[in-house]
Amino acid sequence: MPREGKPINSIGKQFGLLIKPASADCNLGCRYCFYHGRPTDPYKSDPKHRMSYDVLTSMVSQYLGISGQYTSFSWQGGEPLLMGLDFYKKVVELQQEYGYSGQYVGNSVQTNAMLIDSEFAKLFHDYNFLLGISLDGPKEIHDYYRQQYNGNGTFDKVIEAIEILKDNKVEFNILTVVNDLTSKKPDEIFDFFLEKQFHFLQFIPAVDFDINTKQPTSYSVNPYDYGDFLCKLFDRWFNNGNPTTSIRTFDNIATIYAGINSEACVYMKECGNYAVIEYNGDVYPCDFFVEKDQKLGNIMETTFKEIISNQKMQSFSKSKCGILFELCQDCEWEYICHCGCQHYRYDNGMDYLCEAYQQFFAYADKRMKILGERIKRQREIEMAKRLQQKKIQTNIVKTINRNDPCPCGSGKKYKKCCMLR
């Protein structure tokens, strides 16, 4: 049963966890993988990485104990499903034990889908997990980079897993990596997703630098190709002002035009709306910066609240746009990207994808303004409806005696039902 009441020592803001229970371990050998052969990986000398129940219990209890009403557990990797079904059953058990009454606990899993079966799907359905499925498009595109260690493609298995999720009514979205290949095929990829009726999409640019040459890797997306990709994809998505598909990048930018803060960290003024928890309890400010010199602490040695409140975390958060680069100072689009992502910084410190962003923001500006105004109006209408409903409920309450039947229809007296809420 959940605990009564609310956390005593709340961190005072909505703050999520990105958890790597199996660290960077994976059952695939994708040729563009961010983790493969990374010399700066602090855990590369360990043959196997698995989160213990002690670390899991400490993490869940500490996080739920200081979080507000809404919490977010994002299970990632590597491949997080390597932990097995019993691990995630334990996750749910601990969340129910340490969460307080009225606290919303959200779970999401980013997976290559190779290990999904009906048992996993049933658990995900029963406890409202959101699945992120890695899928780069049609078979010949997806299998080009996303392969098993024996060189076999993974497309057929991914599609099979998606059907299992559908059969079990599990919510999922699609995550596509925009690399040197996919960046040249926006129409083909978008048509494929529409044909499959996949309407919740994310497109993540592949940007990595060779540690020796400091140059982009061969699979990294070229900024000019990425700009063209975004523009062509936007044309398809906009649909004469009536998008029927959710694309996270475009959704976030449209909300910025409506005067609403982005929920994607790349478009925030500061980093630091989540922390990374490694399998052994080590904490880092970002998954792109799981490096020895960026370690913030360990939850088995220091309280999680102390770790995320320390000066090192604060400095990392502010460094996203702590110094406005010369070109950023006069850029009309700085209010959208806020100097870009720290991971993509290149040469003079600016975002490697800066030219792509400038191309796309200018291209989509007029149409984004239309969408932004529409979002504003919708929010105003929804707010007016809520205020009106609240006013009606207040007037109803004024006319009800505490011993009258409750208007909710429960059959109880008002004093023993909604009057207590």
VOMI-879410 format. One line per field, with one value per residue (C-alpha): residue number from 1; x negated, y, z. Coordinates in nm, 3 decimals. Example, Ala and Ser with C-alpha at 12.3 -4.5 7.8 and 13.67 -1.06 7.14 Angstrom:
% VOMI-879410
k c(1  2) $
xx c(-1.230  -1.367) $
yy c(-0.450  -0.106) $
zz c(0.780  0.714) $
//
This chain:
% VOMI-879410
k c(1  2  3  4  5  6  7  8  9  10  11  12  13  14  15  16  17  18  19  20  21  22  23  24  25  26  27  28  29  30  31  32  33  34  35  36  37  38  39  40  41  42  43  44  45  46  47  48  49  50  51  52  53  54  55  56  57  58  59  60  61  62  63  64  65  66  67  68  69  70  71  72  73  74  75  76  77  78  79  80  81  82  83  84  85  86  87  88  89  90  91  92  93  94  95  96  97  98  99  100  101  102  103  104  105  106  107  108  109  110  111  112  113  114  115  116  117  118  119  120  121  122  123  124  125  126  127  128  129  130  131  132  133  134  135  136  137  138  139  140  141  142  143  144  145  146  147  148  149  150  151  152  153  154  155  156  157  158  159  160  161  162  163  164  165  166  167  168  169  170  171  172  173  174  175  176  177  178  179  180  181  182  183  184  185  186  187  188  189  190  191  192  193  194  195  196  197  198  199  200  201  202  203  204  205  206  207  208  209  210  211  212  213  214  215  216  217  218  219  220  221  222  223  224  225  226  227  228  229  230  231  232  233  234  235  236  237  238  239  240  241  242  243  244  245  246  247  248  249  250  251  252  253  254  255  256  257  258  259  260  261  262  263  264  265  266  267  268  269  270  271  272  273  274  275  276  277  278  279  280  281  282  283  284  285  286  287  288  289  290  291  292  293  294  295  296  297  298  299  300  301  302  303  304  305  306  307  308  309  310  311  312  313  314  315  316  317  318  319  320  321  322  323  324  325  326  327  328  329  330  331  332  333  334  335  336  337  338  339  340  341  342  343  344  345  346  347  348  349  350  351  352  353  354  355  356  357  358  359  360  361  362  363  364  365  366  367  368  369  370  371  372  373  374  375  376  377  378  379  380  381  382  383  384  385  386  387  388  389  390  391  392  393  394  395  396  397  398  399  400  401  402  403  404  405  406  407  408  409  410  411  412  413  414  415  416  417  418  419  420  421) $
xx c(0.000  -0.124  -0.222  0.013  -0.076  -0.342  -0.723  -0.871  -1.192  -1.069  -1.321  -1.066  -1.055  -0.956  -1.264  -1.298  -1.533  -1.705  -1.804  -2.052  -1.996  -2.221  -2.444  -2.557  -2.520  -2.322  -2.216  -2.269  -2.571  -2.426  -2.703  -2.621  -2.584  -2.691  -2.832  -3.040  -3.410  -3.378  -3.719  -3.574  -3.322  -3.396  -3.257  -3.420  -3.650  -3.353  -3.237  -2.871  -2.653  -2.329  -2.152  -2.111  -1.787  -1.964  -2.051  -1.704  -1.534  -1.752  -1.688  -1.310  -1.263  -1.484  -1.341  -0.975  -1.048  -1.162  -0.957  -0.636  -0.306  -0.446  -0.746  -0.922  -1.127  -1.286  -1.449  -1.720  -2.052  -2.219  -1.919  -1.718  -1.512  -1.828  -1.732  -1.448  -1.079  -1.122  -1.329  -1.046  -0.793  -1.014  -1.022  -0.643  -0.633  -0.878  -0.701  -0.375  -0.549  -0.735  -0.503  -0.258  0.117  0.200  -0.153  -0.165  -0.441  -0.528  -0.747  -0.890  -1.126  -1.345  -1.417  -1.539  -1.234  -1.426  -1.328  -0.962  -0.723  -0.364  -0.468  -0.657  -0.369  -0.114  -0.320  -0.359  0.015  0.118  -0.103  -0.077  -0.438  -0.513  -0.745  -0.988  -1.074  -1.390  -1.296  -1.475  -1.220  -1.156  -1.353  -1.638  -1.696  -1.654  -1.875  -2.161  -2.289  -2.067  -2.208  -2.271  -2.630  -2.619  -2.534  -2.167  -1.910  -1.656  -1.362  -1.141  -1.178  -1.098  -0.778  -0.681  -0.734  -0.521  -0.236  -0.265  -0.243  0.062  0.232  0.180  0.285  -0.053  -0.120  -0.437  -0.616  -0.885  -1.239  -1.435  -1.803  -1.880  -2.219  -2.412  -2.166  -1.824  -1.878  -1.846  -1.517  -1.260  -0.968  -1.031  -1.056  -0.752  -0.539  -0.639  -0.536  -0.204  -0.141  -0.207  0.014  -0.266  -0.157  -0.394  -0.745  -1.081  -1.377  -1.716  -2.024  -2.333  -2.626  -2.948  -3.307  -3.614  -3.819  -4.145  -4.063  -3.787  -3.594  -3.238  -3.214  -3.116  -2.760  -2.699  -2.443  -2.574  -2.426  -2.312  -2.145  -1.983  -1.845  -1.699  -1.560  -1.376  -1.233  -1.104  -0.968  -0.796  -0.622  -0.474  -0.386  -0.223  0.052  0.202  0.210  0.369  0.097  0.226  -0.104  -0.300  -0.666  -0.834  -1.071  -0.792  -0.551  -0.808  -0.889  -0.519  -0.465  -0.758  -0.577  -0.275  -0.484  -0.515  -0.845  -0.973  -0.975  -1.274  -1.605  -1.765  -1.532  -1.555  -1.755  -1.933  -2.011  -1.937  -1.571  -1.679  -1.969  -2.125  -2.146  -2.395  -2.354  -2.570  -2.403  -2.646  -2.477  -2.556  -2.396  -2.335  -2.366  -2.604  -2.836  -2.875  -3.244  -3.460  -3.503  -3.126  -3.022  -2.807  -2.805  -2.654  -2.312  -2.445  -2.693  -2.519  -2.151  -2.004  -1.873  -2.224  -2.371  -2.134  -2.153  -2.531  -2.733  -2.864  -2.511  -2.416  -2.725  -2.652  -2.292  -2.392  -2.675  -2.428  -2.398  -2.616  -2.823  -2.640  -2.862  -2.920  -2.687  -2.422  -2.407  -2.247  -2.067  -1.691  -1.641  -1.836  -1.509  -1.423  -1.748  -1.923  -2.270  -2.190  -2.299  -2.625  -2.697  -2.693  -2.947  -3.213  -3.529  -3.447  -3.203  -2.888  -2.638  -2.751  -2.391  -2.355  -2.326  -2.061  -1.858  -1.886  -1.774  -1.477  -1.361  -1.353  -1.179  -0.906  -0.863  -0.537  -0.364  -0.489  -0.336  0.000  -0.029  -0.150  0.152  0.382  0.225  0.267  0.637  0.693  0.530  0.739  1.059  0.960  0.876  1.211  1.392  1.209  1.286  1.651  1.669  1.505  1.756  2.048  1.911  1.863  2.224  2.348  2.151  2.301  2.651  2.568  2.615  2.348  2.605  2.749  2.672  2.343  2.401  2.132  2.382  2.184  2.485  2.294  2.374  2.191  1.998  1.854  1.770  1.675  1.682  1.362  1.176) $
yy c(0.000  0.355  0.579  0.850  1.216  1.391  1.397  1.607  1.706  1.773  1.891  2.153  2.086  1.818  1.607  1.273  0.977  0.815  0.475  0.234  -0.087  -0.286  0.013  0.006  -0.373  -0.469  -0.775  -0.600  -0.471  -0.163  -0.008  0.349  0.281  0.571  0.331  0.093  0.115  0.437  0.484  0.722  0.466  0.436  0.081  -0.075  -0.295  -0.468  -0.770  -0.745  -0.477  -0.545  -0.330  -0.505  -0.499  -0.299  -0.022  -0.041  -0.012  0.282  0.462  0.416  0.501  0.810  0.946  0.900  1.040  1.377  1.406  1.595  1.462  1.362  1.134  0.983  0.664  0.624  0.282  0.288  0.130  -0.032  -0.261  -0.232  -0.548  -0.755  -0.722  -0.967  -0.968  -1.024  -0.707  -0.491  -0.671  -0.566  -0.212  -0.191  -0.349  -0.092  0.200  0.090  0.055  0.385  0.610  0.824  0.841  1.061  1.048  0.976  0.731  0.713  0.442  0.440  0.190  0.262  -0.073  -0.240  -0.471  -0.796  -0.934  -0.832  -1.121  -1.160  -1.170  -0.842  -0.692  -0.793  -0.625  -0.311  -0.298  -0.368  -0.088  0.163  0.157  0.362  0.183  0.356  0.125  0.181  0.153  0.340  0.282  0.011  -0.315  -0.222  0.107  -0.026  -0.331  -0.130  -0.028  -0.208  -0.558  -0.850  -0.940  -1.210  -0.949  -1.047  -0.770  -0.700  -0.549  -0.860  -0.918  -0.552  -0.563  -0.890  -0.728  -0.428  -0.663  -0.820  -0.473  -0.391  -0.718  -0.631  -0.266  -0.130  0.233  0.286  0.539  0.503  0.640  0.681  0.772  1.033  0.934  0.961  0.719  0.799  1.175  1.134  0.941  1.146  1.081  0.708  0.675  0.893  0.706  0.376  0.494  0.623  0.294  0.110  0.361  0.466  0.814  0.895  0.951  1.079  1.157  1.176  1.304  1.082  1.307  1.158  1.271  1.053  1.086  1.104  1.318  1.522  1.489  1.356  0.980  0.834  0.760  1.104  1.316  1.607  1.941  2.031  1.693  1.724  2.067  1.933  1.631  1.849  2.076  1.790  1.603  1.919  1.967  1.619  1.657  2.002  1.863  2.204  2.305  1.984  1.744  1.392  1.258  1.356  1.427  1.527  1.785  1.971  1.940  2.097  2.385  2.459  2.484  2.729  2.947  2.928  3.063  2.727  2.585  2.284  1.943  1.835  1.932  2.035  2.337  2.437  2.731  2.500  2.130  1.938  1.835  1.474  1.270  0.947  0.656  0.384  0.019  0.060  0.380  0.630  0.953  1.171  1.490  1.355  1.027  1.192  1.274  0.943  1.008  0.994  1.368  1.424  1.183  1.358  1.090  0.754  0.706  0.429  0.674  1.014  1.103  1.159  1.500  1.611  1.480  1.664  1.980  2.004  2.272  2.038  1.962  2.329  2.425  2.164  2.283  2.646  2.570  2.498  2.867  3.016  3.190  3.312  3.240  3.535  3.410  3.315  3.668  3.814  3.501  3.544  3.173  3.161  3.172  2.829  2.631  2.824  2.752  2.392  2.068  2.047  1.705  1.849  2.125  2.135  2.333  2.684  2.549  2.603  2.329  2.113  2.124  2.503  2.557  2.286  2.454  2.797  2.654  2.474  2.749  3.001  2.755  2.661  2.999  3.119  2.785  2.740  3.078  2.951  2.638  2.838  3.068  2.768  2.606  2.932  2.952  2.587  2.640  2.950  2.760  2.469  2.706  2.882  2.548  2.441  2.771  2.745  2.385  2.484  2.766  2.529  2.275  2.548  2.663  2.303  2.249  2.563  2.416  2.071  1.990  1.772  1.498  1.507  1.229  1.305  1.451  1.219  0.932  0.713  0.658  0.791  1.104  1.412  1.443  1.095  1.128  1.429  1.667  1.497  1.569) $
zz c(0.000  -0.073  0.215  0.334  0.305  0.098  0.102  0.380  0.202  -0.151  -0.413  -0.514  -0.887  -1.133  -1.174  -1.354  -1.346  -1.642  -1.508  -1.666  -1.469  -1.705  -1.781  -2.147  -2.182  -2.490  -2.686  -3.021  -3.209  -3.380  -3.584  -3.487  -3.115  -2.894  -2.633  -2.844  -2.771  -2.575  -2.409  -2.150  -2.018  -1.643  -1.637  -1.944  -1.732  -1.567  -1.772  -1.670  -1.516  -1.330  -1.071  -0.737  -0.541  -0.269  -0.513  -0.669  -0.329  -0.225  -0.553  -0.554  -0.187  -0.197  -0.523  -0.431  -0.086  -0.221  -0.540  -0.590  -0.718  -1.059  -1.092  -1.392  -1.408  -1.753  -1.790  -2.055  -2.145  -2.326  -2.321  -1.998  -2.057  -2.001  -1.634  -1.686  -1.597  -1.221  -1.192  -1.326  -1.105  -0.815  -0.951  -0.937  -0.592  -0.454  -0.619  -0.458  -0.123  -0.118  -0.316  -0.119  -0.173  -0.473  -0.616  -0.989  -1.082  -1.451  -1.605  -1.956  -2.116  -2.418  -2.581  -2.899  -2.851  -2.903  -2.560  -2.554  -2.507  -2.385  -2.017  -2.044  -2.241  -1.977  -1.703  -1.912  -1.976  -1.616  -1.480  -1.765  -1.881  -2.194  -2.436  -2.669  -2.958  -3.163  -3.530  -3.809  -4.087  -4.348  -4.330  -4.564  -4.380  -4.028  -4.079  -4.229  -3.886  -3.634  -3.636  -3.405  -3.323  -3.591  -3.854  -3.892  -3.911  -3.636  -3.826  -3.832  -3.459  -3.381  -3.587  -3.415  -3.074  -3.173  -3.260  -2.915  -2.758  -2.969  -2.873  -2.507  -2.551  -2.441  -2.535  -2.735  -2.950  -3.213  -3.182  -3.505  -3.525  -3.791  -3.923  -4.250  -4.415  -4.267  -4.304  -4.681  -4.667  -4.471  -4.708  -4.730  -4.352  -4.280  -4.537  -4.377  -4.031  -4.163  -4.338  -4.011  -3.826  -3.594  -3.490  -3.201  -3.331  -3.211  -3.435  -3.262  -3.450  -3.437  -3.348  -3.214  -3.247  -3.294  -2.976  -3.171  -3.475  -3.302  -3.628  -3.662  -3.700  -4.039  -3.926  -3.775  -3.955  -4.160  -4.042  -4.393  -4.438  -4.096  -4.184  -4.509  -4.324  -4.070  -4.339  -4.555  -4.256  -4.131  -4.467  -4.434  -4.066  -4.092  -4.313  -4.405  -4.041  -3.914  -3.796  -3.740  -3.609  -3.300  -3.371  -3.047  -3.197  -3.375  -3.082  -2.850  -3.080  -3.135  -2.759  -2.736  -2.992  -2.760  -2.473  -2.297  -2.177  -2.369  -2.198  -2.410  -2.249  -2.580  -2.598  -2.231  -2.094  -1.853  -1.835  -1.519  -1.529  -1.480  -1.345  -1.470  -1.227  -1.321  -1.223  -0.910  -0.786  -0.938  -1.044  -1.348  -1.483  -1.837  -2.026  -2.275  -1.983  -1.801  -1.744  -1.433  -1.401  -1.427  -1.153  -0.893  -0.625  -0.535  -0.375  -0.151  0.004  -0.015  -0.016  -0.360  -0.258  -0.157  -0.482  -0.717  -0.509  -0.504  -0.679  -0.947  -1.066  -1.060  -1.258  -1.523  -1.556  -1.604  -1.847  -2.128  -2.198  -1.928  -2.192  -2.500  -2.796  -3.026  -3.298  -3.041  -2.897  -3.207  -3.328  -3.363  -3.283  -2.956  -2.762  -2.907  -2.882  -2.601  -2.742  -2.828  -2.663  -2.469  -2.617  -2.969  -2.895  -3.164  -3.246  -3.119  -2.861  -3.063  -3.139  -3.432  -3.560  -3.533  -3.909  -3.932  -3.659  -3.821  -4.155  -4.003  -3.765  -4.051  -4.283  -4.034  -3.861  -4.022  -3.982  -3.626  -3.539  -3.663  -3.450  -3.150  -3.162  -3.192  -2.884  -2.693  -2.781  -2.688  -2.350  -2.287  -2.372  -2.149  -1.864  -1.900  -1.893  -1.578  -1.405  -1.503  -1.381  -1.054  -1.011  -1.075  -0.828  -0.567  -0.609  -0.580  -0.262  -0.110  -0.146  -0.003  0.362  0.514  0.577  0.223  -0.031  -0.204  -0.556  -0.698  -0.679  -0.439  -0.214  0.086  0.281  0.157  0.486  0.442  0.074  -0.138  0.155  0.270  -0.053) $
//
